[in-house]
Amino acid sequence: MTEAAPPLRRDAVRNREHLLRTASELMARDGLDVSYEEIARAAGMGMGTIYRRFPQRQDLEEALFQQHIDTVTALAASSAEVSDPWAGLTSFLERQLELEAANRALGELLRGRKGPSELVVRARARMTPLVTGMIRRAVDAGRLPAGVTPGDFVAVHLMVGSVMDASRGFAPDLWRRALAIGLAGLQNATLPGRPPGDEAIERLYHDDRK
């Protein structure tokens, strides 16, 4: 059996919590590209302290974003319980985007800005069936055209996210207008071409050119 890691000393626990608070504030403002050097400088600590606590970047992301990802997943679950499937869908997407607007790094993580993340992959595995079910119910209720698929909501998420990122510094609420346009388009547009399949969705979220 593998022995459990010894508990951290009290000062080590304080250092870890301080690092996490500092990293969270910086990334919420500036995004996932914040470096360990910037975090160490803002926290008033040495680089060695960060690497001892978080040897891999993924370790830091797991510690910072697990609770946020759990919140988004819970939003999907609660939205799927709404009796009006269209209201559930729109509420889920709007509330998810509100979280992304408040935390730039979370938005980048959820939209694949830095490539695949195990944290997000696991969350999508839990959320996708819920969103798919809401879309199917909305179509059956006549609230969406029959041709609308989960991939179309992915496209709206990415498009609105792009507006959010581009306007964050000068028009931070512009994404809400973009969302209204995107949702109205899904309800009323005649959608050309074939809907994006699973492979296309993965490539949209994890485009290597990002």
PLY file of the C-alpha trace (Angstrom):
ply
format ascii 1.0
element vertex 210
property float x
property float y
property float z
element edge 209
property int vertex1
property int vertex2
end_header
0.00 0.00 0.00
1.13 3.56 -0.74
1.65 5.59 2.40
-0.39 8.78 2.67
1.56 12.02 2.34
2.33 13.54 5.75
0.11 16.50 6.69
1.51 19.94 5.92
2.93 22.03 8.74
0.82 24.98 9.80
3.12 27.50 8.08
3.14 25.39 4.92
-0.67 25.36 4.93
-0.69 29.18 5.26
1.80 29.49 2.40
-0.28 27.23 0.18
-3.49 29.14 0.90
-1.75 32.46 0.28
-0.38 31.19 -3.04
-3.81 29.97 -4.10
-5.48 33.29 -3.21
-2.81 35.23 -5.09
-2.94 32.97 -8.14
-6.73 33.06 -8.16
-6.85 36.86 -8.10
-4.23 37.22 -10.83
-5.78 34.62 -13.12
-9.32 35.91 -12.62
-8.06 39.27 -13.87
-5.41 38.29 -16.44
-6.21 34.72 -17.49
-4.38 31.41 -17.59
-1.17 32.87 -19.03
-0.15 34.26 -15.62
3.28 32.77 -14.92
4.68 31.19 -11.79
7.14 34.10 -11.67
4.27 36.62 -11.54
2.49 34.62 -8.84
5.65 34.31 -6.74
6.36 38.04 -7.04
2.80 39.04 -6.11
2.75 36.58 -3.20
6.15 37.69 -1.93
7.49 34.14 -2.07
10.27 32.29 -3.82
9.81 30.16 -6.92
10.86 27.09 -4.96
7.82 27.44 -2.69
5.43 27.37 -5.63
7.09 24.36 -7.23
7.07 22.45 -3.94
3.34 22.96 -3.58
2.41 22.72 -7.28
5.12 20.88 -9.26
2.95 20.77 -12.41
0.77 23.53 -13.81
-2.13 21.10 -13.82
-1.77 20.70 -10.05
-2.38 24.44 -9.64
-5.34 24.45 -12.03
-6.93 21.51 -10.21
-6.59 23.32 -6.88
-7.89 26.62 -8.26
-10.73 25.51 -10.50
-12.18 22.27 -9.12
-14.79 24.15 -7.10
-15.64 26.42 -10.06
-16.06 23.41 -12.36
-18.23 21.69 -9.77
-20.40 24.84 -9.69
-20.84 24.82 -13.47
-21.70 21.12 -13.42
-24.26 21.72 -10.67
-25.76 24.53 -12.77
-26.28 22.08 -15.63
-27.93 19.57 -13.30
-30.29 22.13 -11.75
-31.15 23.62 -15.16
-32.05 20.17 -16.46
-34.71 19.99 -13.72
-36.50 23.15 -14.94
-39.89 22.24 -16.38
-39.46 24.57 -19.38
-36.45 23.09 -21.24
-35.73 26.29 -23.19
-35.72 28.32 -19.97
-33.39 25.73 -18.46
-30.99 25.89 -21.41
-30.84 29.65 -21.59
-30.46 29.97 -17.82
-27.59 27.48 -17.80
-25.70 29.17 -20.61
-26.21 32.67 -19.19
-25.16 31.68 -15.67
-22.11 29.81 -16.96
-21.06 32.86 -18.95
-21.57 35.07 -15.90
-19.03 32.91 -14.07
-16.65 33.24 -17.01
-17.12 37.01 -17.09
-16.15 37.19 -13.42
-13.11 34.95 -13.89
-11.15 35.26 -17.12
-9.10 32.12 -16.47
-12.20 30.02 -15.88
-13.61 31.16 -19.22
-10.37 30.29 -20.98
-10.31 26.90 -19.30
-13.92 26.06 -20.20
-13.44 27.19 -23.78
-10.21 25.25 -24.33
-7.90 28.27 -24.41
-4.90 26.23 -23.21
-5.82 22.89 -24.74
-7.49 19.87 -23.13
-7.69 19.80 -19.33
-8.58 16.63 -17.42
-10.65 18.77 -15.11
-12.78 20.11 -17.97
-12.92 16.79 -19.83
-14.42 15.16 -16.74
-16.90 18.00 -16.31
-18.03 17.84 -19.93
-18.60 14.11 -19.60
-21.07 14.93 -16.82
-22.67 17.99 -18.44
-23.09 16.85 -22.05
-25.90 14.32 -21.40
-27.77 16.93 -19.36
-27.50 19.61 -22.05
-28.36 17.11 -24.78
-31.47 16.12 -22.86
-32.56 19.75 -22.48
-32.09 20.35 -26.21
-34.10 17.24 -27.09
-36.91 18.33 -24.78
-36.86 21.88 -26.20
-37.13 20.51 -29.74
-40.01 18.21 -28.72
-41.76 21.18 -27.08
-41.45 23.26 -30.24
-39.10 25.77 -28.59
-36.24 24.92 -30.96
-36.08 23.81 -34.61
-35.53 20.10 -35.12
-32.08 20.64 -36.63
-30.52 22.25 -33.54
-27.86 20.10 -31.86
-25.51 20.37 -28.86
-22.79 21.45 -31.29
-24.79 24.57 -32.12
-24.78 25.55 -28.45
-21.04 24.98 -28.39
-20.73 27.43 -31.30
-22.83 30.02 -29.42
-20.72 29.52 -26.28
-17.50 30.05 -28.22
-18.81 33.04 -30.18
-20.13 34.79 -27.09
-16.91 33.95 -25.25
-14.90 35.59 -28.01
-16.96 38.77 -27.66
-16.51 38.60 -23.89
-12.73 38.29 -24.15
-12.42 41.03 -26.78
-14.60 43.56 -24.93
-13.70 42.76 -21.32
-11.65 45.93 -20.87
-14.07 48.47 -22.37
-17.59 46.95 -22.58
-17.75 44.13 -20.01
-21.48 43.48 -20.48
-21.45 43.35 -24.29
-21.41 39.54 -24.17
-25.01 39.61 -22.93
-26.12 41.26 -26.17
-24.12 38.72 -28.17
-25.77 35.90 -26.22
-29.26 37.26 -26.95
-28.38 37.42 -30.67
-27.01 33.88 -30.65
-29.98 32.38 -28.83
-32.48 34.20 -31.06
-30.59 32.85 -34.06
-30.91 29.28 -32.81
-34.65 29.69 -32.36
-35.39 31.44 -35.64
-32.65 30.88 -38.21
-32.71 28.31 -40.98
-29.46 26.53 -40.21
-27.37 25.73 -43.29
-24.99 22.81 -43.71
-24.50 19.78 -41.53
-24.49 20.14 -37.72
-21.08 19.73 -36.05
-20.45 16.22 -34.76
-18.45 15.13 -31.72
-15.10 15.36 -33.52
-15.84 18.86 -34.77
-16.87 19.95 -31.27
-13.62 18.65 -29.80
-11.60 20.47 -32.45
-13.54 23.69 -31.82
-12.72 23.52 -28.11
-9.16 22.26 -28.52
-7.89 24.01 -31.63
-4.08 23.82 -31.54
-3.89 27.28 -33.09
-5.29 28.89 -29.92
0 1
1 2
2 3
3 4
4 5
5 6
6 7
7 8
8 9
9 10
10 11
11 12
12 13
13 14
14 15
15 16
16 17
17 18
18 19
19 20
20 21
21 22
22 23
23 24
24 25
25 26
26 27
27 28
28 29
29 30
30 31
31 32
32 33
33 34
34 35
35 36
36 37
37 38
38 39
39 40
40 41
41 42
42 43
43 44
44 45
45 46
46 47
47 48
48 49
49 50
50 51
51 52
52 53
53 54
54 55
55 56
56 57
57 58
58 59
59 60
60 61
61 62
62 63
63 64
64 65
65 66
66 67
67 68
68 69
69 70
70 71
71 72
72 73
73 74
74 75
75 76
76 77
77 78
78 79
79 80
80 81
81 82
82 83
83 84
84 85
85 86
86 87
87 88
88 89
89 90
90 91
91 92
92 93
93 94
94 95
95 96
96 97
97 98
98 99
99 100
100 101
101 102
102 103
103 104
104 105
105 106
106 107
107 108
108 109
109 110
110 111
111 112
112 113
113 114
114 115
115 116
116 117
117 118
118 119
119 120
120 121
121 122
122 123
123 124
124 125
125 126
126 127
127 128
128 129
129 130
130 131
131 132
132 133
133 134
134 135
135 136
136 137
137 138
138 139
139 140
140 141
141 142
142 143
143 144
144 145
145 146
146 147
147 148
148 149
149 150
150 151
151 152
152 153
153 154
154 155
155 156
156 157
157 158
158 159
159 160
160 161
161 162
162 163
163 164
164 165
165 166
166 167
167 168
168 169
169 170
170 171
171 172
172 173
173 174
174 175
175 176
176 177
177 178
178 179
179 180
180 181
181 182
182 183
183 184
184 185
185 186
186 187
187 188
188 189
189 190
190 191
191 192
192 193
193 194
194 195
195 196
196 197
197 198
198 199
199 200
200 201
201 202
202 203
203 204
204 205
205 206
206 207
207 208
208 209
